[in-house]
Amino acid sequence: MIGGGPAGACCACQLAATGHRVLVLEKAHFPRFHLGESMVPYVVGAFDKLGLFEAIDRAGAPKVAAR
């Protein structure tokens, strides 16, 4: 797997959950600059499905536009 951004990270989580061995490689250093302060409403379902939403919420992530 190449790319540790949102899509690559979610894809890696899904593959790992099905038993695949996953390696995520990212060229950029984290945290990296990005625009935006809110998560759009449709990502909440994806984060819940991946079991990530509570951890993201506990980490003090940007405000969520809908829950």
Secondary structure, 3 states (H helix, E strand, C coil): CECCCHHHHHHHHHHHHCCCCCCCECCCCCCCCCCCCEECCCHHHHHHHHCCHHHHHHCCCCEECCC
